[in-house]
Amino acid sequence: MARTEKLGSNAQFTSLGSLQIAKDCAYAYGEIKDIADTNEHVLLSFQTGKYLIKGNAVFVRKSWEDNDIRWYVKFNGIEVISWIGRVAEPQGTNVQPLIIPPLTDVVFYADKQQHSADSKISANFTGYIK
């Protein structure tokens, strides 16, 4: 659940994977994870409050191996974004615009399409409360 905090020492970054709010800014950062299988992995998970958030989903890949990775986001269990990072684009980020409705359970996932080596991946979200 998101927390509203005043800026100052209370707004210090202290938590990975959950939504944080400072004034009208919303953010969630995921830790870089080593993924070694084709299972579904949760990268971020949070619930919004009674506000709309306009921002960007950022999918991060920090490894170079011959594996396609599928990234996706679900709102209240419904898949709303899906993207496959191909072997031809092995490193870097992919940014997808995202408007998150009020009172929404948001989960960012990734799964490898095959396995030849460990992948280092993450997801982030940054936006503004509207």
MDAnalysis code that builds the backbone (N, CA, C; Angstrom):
import MDAnalysis as mda
import numpy as np

u = mda.Universe.empty(390, n_residues=130, atom_resindex=np.repeat(np.arange(130), 3), trajectory=True)
u.add_TopologyAttr("name", ["N", "CA", "C"] * 130)
u.add_TopologyAttr("resid", np.arange(1, 131))
u.add_TopologyAttr("resname", ["MET", "ALA", "ARG", "THR", "GLU", "LYS", "LEU", "GLY", "SER", "ASN", "ALA", "GLN", "PHE", "THR", "SER", "LEU", "GLY", "SER", "LEU", "GLN", "ILE", "ALA", "LYS", "ASP", "CYS", "ALA", "TYR", "ALA", "TYR", "GLY", "GLU", "ILE", "LYS", "ASP", "ILE", "ALA", "ASP", "THR", "ASN", "GLU", "HIS", "VAL", "LEU", "LEU", "SER", "PHE", "GLN", "THR", "GLY", "LYS", "TYR", "LEU", "ILE", "LYS", "GLY", "ASN", "ALA", "VAL", "PHE", "VAL", "ARG", "LYS", "SER", "TRP", "GLU", "ASP", "ASN", "ASP", "ILE", "ARG", "TRP", "TYR", "VAL", "LYS", "PHE", "ASN", "GLY", "ILE", "GLU", "VAL", "ILE", "SER", "TRP", "ILE", "GLY", "ARG", "VAL", "ALA", "GLU", "PRO", "GLN", "GLY", "THR", "ASN", "VAL", "GLN", "PRO", "LEU", "ILE", "ILE", "PRO", "PRO", "LEU", "THR", "ASP", "VAL", "VAL", "PHE", "TYR", "ALA", "ASP", "LYS", "GLN", "GLN", "HIS", "SER", "ALA", "ASP", "SER", "LYS", "ILE", "SER", "ALA", "ASN", "PHE", "THR", "GLY", "TYR", "ILE", "LYS"])
u.atoms.positions = np.array([
    [0.851, -1.174, 0.000],
    [0.000, 0.000, 0.000],
    [0.890, 1.229, 0.000],
    [0.523, 2.203, -0.781],
    [1.311, 3.432, -0.888],
    [1.164, 4.266, 0.380],
    [2.230, 5.005, 0.693],
    [2.207, 5.896, 1.838],
    [2.426, 7.314, 1.344],
    [1.702, 8.257, 1.893],
    [1.941, 9.659, 1.582],
    [2.844, 10.221, 2.657],
    [3.968, 10.809, 2.236],
    [4.940, 11.319, 3.191],
    [5.322, 12.742, 2.838],
    [5.693, 13.494, 3.835],
    [6.244, 14.822, 3.613],
    [7.681, 14.660, 3.162],
    [8.141, 15.613, 2.374],
    [9.534, 15.553, 1.962],
    [10.428, 15.863, 3.153],
    [11.596, 15.331, 3.124],
    [12.540, 15.445, 4.228],
    [13.093, 14.065, 4.499],
    [13.512, 13.798, 5.693],
    [14.090, 12.490, 6.006],
    [13.068, 11.371, 5.859],
    [11.770, 11.665, 5.983],
    [10.738, 10.638, 5.828],
    [10.616, 10.133, 4.399],
    [11.058, 10.922, 3.393],
    [10.941, 10.537, 1.986],
    [12.158, 9.761, 1.496],
    [13.054, 9.412, 2.379],
    [14.265, 8.674, 2.011],
    [13.892, 7.324, 1.403],
    [14.615, 6.928, 0.354],
    [14.384, 5.640, -0.301],
    [14.818, 4.509, 0.621],
    [13.865, 3.639, 0.993],
    [14.193, 2.557, 1.925],
    [13.616, 1.205, 1.517],
    [12.826, 1.148, 0.443],
    [12.124, -0.097, 0.150],
    [12.143, -0.419, -1.344],
    [12.501, -1.648, -1.674],
    [12.457, -2.123, -3.053],
    [11.126, -2.817, -3.330],
    [10.616, -2.632, -4.543],
    [9.460, -3.394, -4.993],
    [8.099, -2.872, -4.610],
    [8.026, -1.821, -3.807],
    [6.724, -1.301, -3.403],
    [6.580, 0.150, -3.844],
    [5.352, 0.621, -3.927],
    [5.091, 1.984, -4.356],
    [5.362, 2.958, -3.220],
    [6.102, 4.005, -3.537],
    [6.397, 5.074, -2.593],
    [5.856, 6.371, -3.173],
    [5.374, 7.264, -2.319],
    [4.824, 8.533, -2.775],
    [5.440, 9.659, -1.958],
    [5.922, 10.689, -2.668],
    [6.441, 11.894, -2.037],
    [5.853, 13.073, -2.813],
    [5.029, 13.864, -2.132],
    [4.258, 14.935, -2.770],
    [3.434, 14.334, -3.900],
    [3.635, 14.804, -5.156],
    [2.850, 14.267, -6.263],
    [3.638, 13.255, -7.099],
    [4.781, 12.805, -6.608],
    [5.610, 11.824, -7.312],
    [5.347, 10.419, -6.766],
    [5.286, 9.450, -7.673],
    [5.113, 8.043, -7.294],
    [6.246, 7.242, -7.931],
    [6.814, 6.304, -7.178],
    [7.904, 5.504, -7.722],
    [7.975, 4.148, -7.042],
    [8.441, 3.181, -7.820],
    [8.709, 1.836, -7.308],
    [9.915, 1.314, -8.075],
    [10.912, 0.855, -7.357],
    [12.136, 0.353, -7.974],
    [12.343, -1.094, -7.567],
    [12.671, -1.923, -8.545],
    [12.945, -3.324, -8.273],
    [14.437, -3.587, -8.261],
    [14.827, -4.524, -7.454],
    [16.232, -4.922, -7.374],
    [16.597, -5.742, -8.610],
    [17.835, -5.611, -9.095],
    [18.308, -6.454, -10.195],
    [18.332, -7.893, -9.675],
    [17.622, -8.792, -10.382],
    [17.528, -10.192, -9.963],
    [18.195, -11.089, -10.982],
    [18.813, -12.167, -10.494],
    [19.331, -13.224, -11.363],
    [18.208, -14.219, -11.591],
    [17.793, -14.369, -12.841],
    [16.719, -15.304, -13.195],
    [17.356, -16.469, -13.944],
    [17.155, -17.677, -13.419],
    [17.828, -18.843, -13.983],
    [16.858, -19.899, -14.501],
    [15.575, -19.574, -14.634],
    [14.604, -20.566, -15.077],
    [13.526, -19.895, -15.912],
    [12.577, -20.668, -16.398],
    [11.499, -20.140, -17.240],
    [10.214, -19.893, -16.449],
    [10.297, -19.858, -15.127],
    [9.125, -19.597, -14.291],
    [8.761, -18.115, -14.305],
    [7.543, -17.815, -13.881],
    [7.082, -16.443, -13.732],
    [7.730, -15.839, -12.477],
    [8.279, -14.627, -12.606],
    [8.927, -13.947, -11.490],
    [8.282, -12.590, -11.274],
    [7.926, -12.275, -10.024],
    [7.370, -10.972, -9.673],
    [8.529, -10.003, -9.466],
    [8.491, -8.876, -10.190],
    [9.542, -7.864, -10.076],
    [9.102, -6.686, -9.213],
    [7.843, -6.285, -9.328],
    [7.241, -5.231, -8.508],
    [5.821, -5.638, -8.184],
    [5.344, -5.237, -7.008],
    [3.961, -5.515, -6.631],
    [3.502, -4.440, -5.659],
    [2.399, -3.756, -6.012],
    [1.873, -2.712, -5.143],
    [0.404, -2.449, -5.443],
    [-0.251, -1.766, -4.526],
    [-1.641, -1.361, -4.700],
    [-1.704, 0.156, -4.635],
    [-2.478, 0.743, -5.545],
    [-2.629, 2.193, -5.543],
    [-3.771, 2.598, -4.627],
    [-3.779, 3.879, -4.258],
    [-4.850, 4.440, -3.433],
    [-5.929, 5.072, -4.305],
    [-6.599, 6.061, -3.754],
    [-7.713, 6.711, -4.458],
    [-7.203, 7.863, -5.315],
    [-6.302, 7.539, -6.238],
    [-5.716, 8.532, -7.132],
    [-5.293, 7.846, -8.416],
    [-5.135, 8.631, -9.460],
    [-4.661, 8.172, -10.754],
    [-3.167, 8.465, -10.838],
    [-2.388, 7.547, -11.417],
    [-0.959, 7.769, -11.597],
    [-0.637, 7.687, -13.088],
    [0.038, 8.703, -13.592],
    [0.497, 8.718, -14.977],
    [2.011, 8.633, -14.952],
    [2.570, 7.610, -15.625],
    [4.010, 7.448, -15.576],
    [4.540, 6.489, -16.609],
    [5.682, 5.894, -16.291],
    [6.361, 4.979, -17.199],
    [6.795, 3.701, -16.485],
    [6.510, 2.574, -17.136],
    [7.057, 1.291, -16.717],
    [8.392, 1.128, -17.439],
    [9.420, 0.772, -16.690],
    [10.751, 0.614, -17.272],
    [11.216, -0.814, -17.002],
    [11.517, -1.542, -18.078],
    [12.014, -2.912, -17.968],
    [13.513, -2.883, -18.234],
    [14.284, -3.460, -17.329],
    [15.739, -3.349, -17.367],
    [16.370, -4.724, -17.550],
    [17.329, -4.793, -18.452],
    [18.091, -6.024, -18.657],
    [19.573, -5.690, -18.559],
    [20.268, -6.375, -17.661],
    [21.684, -6.079, -17.406],
    [22.566, -7.287, -17.719],
    [22.158, -8.101, -18.653],
    [22.947, -9.292, -18.979],
    [22.908, -9.540, -20.483],
    [23.834, -10.353, -20.918],
    [23.930, -10.685, -22.337],
    [23.959, -12.202, -22.449],
    [22.858, -12.781, -22.842],
    [22.773, -14.222, -23.060],
    [21.728, -14.473, -24.139],
    [21.679, -15.669, -24.647],
    [20.803, -15.991, -25.777],
    [19.393, -16.383, -25.323],
    [18.767, -15.564, -24.501],
    [17.417, -15.859, -24.015],
    [16.486, -14.685, -24.257],
    [15.326, -14.954, -24.859],
    [14.276, -13.945, -24.926],
    [13.601, -13.880, -23.563],
    [13.227, -12.681, -23.148],
    [12.542, -12.506, -21.871],
    [11.208, -11.819, -22.123],
    [10.147, -12.346, -21.557],
    [8.824, -11.737, -21.662],
    [8.573, -10.929, -20.397],
    [8.225, -9.657, -20.585],
    [7.914, -8.744, -19.491],
    [6.434, -8.432, -19.584],
    [5.736, -8.363, -18.464],
    [4.323, -8.013, -18.527],
    [3.850, -7.404, -17.218],
    [2.751, -6.649, -17.327],
    [2.160, -5.957, -16.181],
    [0.698, -6.340, -16.118],
    [0.229, -6.619, -14.896],
    [-1.192, -6.930, -14.687],
    [-1.808, -5.919, -13.728],
    [-3.023, -5.471, -14.064],
    [-3.858, -4.651, -13.186],
    [-4.992, -5.534, -12.697],
    [-5.099, -5.721, -11.391],
    [-6.162, -6.550, -10.812],
    [-6.273, -7.898, -11.524],
    [-5.130, -8.505, -11.851],
    [-5.092, -9.821, -12.477],
    [-5.275, -9.829, -13.983],
    [-5.449, -8.656, -14.606],
    [-5.650, -8.564, -16.055],
    [-4.368, -8.035, -16.701],
    [-3.838, -8.787, -17.655],
    [-2.608, -8.374, -18.321],
    [-2.875, -7.165, -19.215],
    [-2.135, -6.068, -18.982],
    [-2.346, -4.832, -19.739],
    [-1.147, -4.460, -20.617],
    [0.026, -4.958, -20.310],
    [1.225, -4.725, -21.127],
    [1.987, -6.031, -21.225],
    [2.489, -6.304, -22.436],
    [3.345, -7.465, -22.641],
    [4.377, -7.101, -23.699],
    [5.620, -7.464, -23.449],
    [6.715, -7.146, -24.357],
    [7.759, -8.241, -24.242],
    [8.310, -8.669, -25.373],
    [9.367, -9.677, -25.352],
    [10.671, -9.024, -25.758],
    [11.645, -9.080, -24.852],
    [12.996, -8.595, -25.129],
    [13.742, -9.675, -25.881],
    [14.024, -9.421, -27.122],
    [14.660, -10.404, -28.000],
    [16.166, -10.472, -27.774],
    [16.751, -11.559, -28.244],
    [18.189, -11.759, -28.156],
    [18.917, -10.638, -28.900],
    [18.326, -10.116, -29.963],
    [18.963, -9.062, -30.751],
    [19.081, -7.746, -29.984],
    [18.338, -7.589, -28.905],
    [18.423, -6.382, -28.074],
    [18.730, -6.781, -26.642],
    [19.908, -7.332, -26.391],
    [20.188, -8.002, -25.130],
    [20.321, -7.129, -23.906],
    [20.737, -5.886, -24.049],
    [20.925, -5.067, -22.863],
    [20.181, -3.757, -23.010],
    [19.967, -3.105, -21.892],
    [19.328, -1.804, -21.921],
    [17.962, -1.816, -21.284],
    [17.155, -0.843, -21.690],
    [15.840, -0.695, -21.089],
    [14.774, -0.550, -22.163],
    [13.548, -0.825, -21.781],
    [12.380, -0.585, -22.615],
    [11.408, 0.192, -21.757],
    [10.939, 1.321, -22.240],
    [10.029, 2.178, -21.482],
    [8.646, 2.122, -22.109],
    [7.640, 1.872, -21.288],
    [6.257, 1.822, -21.736],
    [5.431, 2.808, -20.920],
    [4.698, 3.743, -21.569],
    [3.830, 4.652, -20.826],
    [2.695, 3.875, -20.163],
    [2.303, 4.333, -18.989],
    [1.307, 3.596, -18.219],
    [0.480, 4.565, -17.378],
    [-0.827, 4.447, -17.464],
    [-1.725, 5.172, -16.575],
    [-2.369, 4.133, -15.667],
    [-2.169, 4.298, -14.365],
    [-2.694, 3.327, -13.399],
    [-3.938, 3.914, -12.743],
    [-5.071, 3.217, -12.878],
    [-6.314, 3.700, -12.268],
    [-6.275, 3.620, -10.746],
    [-7.198, 4.320, -10.081],
    [-7.289, 4.245, -8.618],
    [-7.596, 2.822, -8.143],
    [-7.163, 2.528, -6.927],
    [-7.466, 1.270, -6.239],
    [-7.162, 0.047, -7.102],
    [-5.944, -0.015, -7.604],
    [-5.542, -1.085, -8.511],
    [-4.385, -1.877, -7.927],
    [-4.498, -3.208, -7.970],
    [-3.370, -4.081, -7.639],
    [-2.505, -4.168, -8.887],
    [-1.242, -3.774, -8.779],
    [-0.321, -3.720, -9.909],
    [0.816, -4.701, -9.659],
    [1.074, -5.572, -10.645],
    [2.186, -6.519, -10.523],
    [2.969, -6.517, -11.835],
    [4.292, -6.343, -11.725],
    [5.207, -6.427, -12.858],
    [5.838, -7.814, -12.818],
    [5.822, -8.514, -13.945],
    [6.355, -9.872, -14.032],
    [7.415, -9.966, -15.126],
    [8.191, -11.043, -15.069],
    [9.082, -11.426, -16.163],
    [9.194, -12.934, -16.162],
    [9.342, -13.497, -17.352],
    [9.692, -14.912, -17.464],
    [10.558, -15.103, -18.700],
    [11.510, -15.985, -18.568],
    [12.388, -16.296, -19.698],
    [11.655, -17.266, -20.610],
    [11.875, -17.117, -21.903],
    [11.228, -17.988, -22.869],
    [11.991, -19.296, -23.045],
    [13.263, -19.290, -22.716],
    [14.112, -20.475, -22.715],
    [15.261, -20.186, -21.762],
    [16.113, -21.186, -21.505],
    [17.208, -20.961, -20.565],
    [18.515, -21.481, -21.135],
    [19.503, -20.589, -21.227],
    [20.862, -21.024, -21.568],
    [21.863, -20.484, -20.556],
    [21.481, -19.399, -19.863],
    [22.344, -18.797, -18.845],
    [21.475, -17.906, -17.968],
    [22.003, -17.519, -16.816],
    [21.269, -16.617, -15.941],
    [21.073, -15.257, -16.606],
    [19.926, -14.638, -16.339],
    [19.642, -13.292, -16.826],
    [19.552, -12.358, -15.632],
    [20.047, -11.152, -15.778],
    [19.957, -10.127, -14.739],
    [18.911, -9.117, -15.208],
    [17.777, -9.049, -14.486],
    [16.666, -8.211, -14.924],
    [16.036, -7.468, -13.751],
    [15.263, -6.441, -14.097],
    [14.570, -5.657, -13.091],
    [13.447, -4.877, -13.774],
    [12.639, -4.200, -12.955],
    [11.600, -3.313, -13.470],
    [11.473, -2.142, -12.502],
    [11.122, -0.989, -13.038],
    [10.904, 0.210, -12.246],
    [9.639, 0.903, -12.736],
    [9.061, 1.735, -11.883],
    [7.954, 2.572, -12.286],
    [8.147, 3.962, -11.682],
    [8.003, 4.992, -12.499],
    [8.020, 6.363, -12.003],
    [6.859, 7.106, -12.623],
    [6.229, 7.972, -11.830],
    [5.096, 8.710, -12.363],
    [4.664, 9.828, -11.449],
    [3.553, 10.439, -11.834],
    [2.970, 11.562, -11.081],
    [1.524, 11.267, -10.741],
    [1.123, 11.661, -9.561],
    [-0.264, 11.532, -9.121],
    [-1.061, 12.628, -9.813],
    [-2.167, 12.234, -10.406],
    [-3.034, 13.214, -11.108],
    [-4.344, 13.351, -10.388],
])
